[in-house]
Amino acid sequence: MYGLRCFPGLELPDLSKPPPGFPLPPLNNQVPPEVALDELMPSVPYFELPAGLMVPLIKLEDGEYKPLDPDSIRLPPPAPPSERLLAAVEAFYAPPCHDRPRDRYF
């Protein structure tokens, strides 16, 4: 990681106070501010909210949930690594070359 001396013009944010638009946290002897229920209710329909974008992707037949029995969960039996896995590990640890250059971003 780079030290701060590498970025002399960089100013660090003041982490002792919350970002703009966020209330100050309550002190130990103060009661937290009341939150109006109107503020908790979304002002747009659910299907326009980010999670609502997933609603069309859920099919009715996907609604049946059958939990797994924790006692029946087992690890798969050990198996020797496949040739494909060994080749992938070799390629990962191989030094960069003309055919497989590596981009380095620091």
Long-range contacts (C-beta under 8 A, 24 or more apart in sequence): 2-106
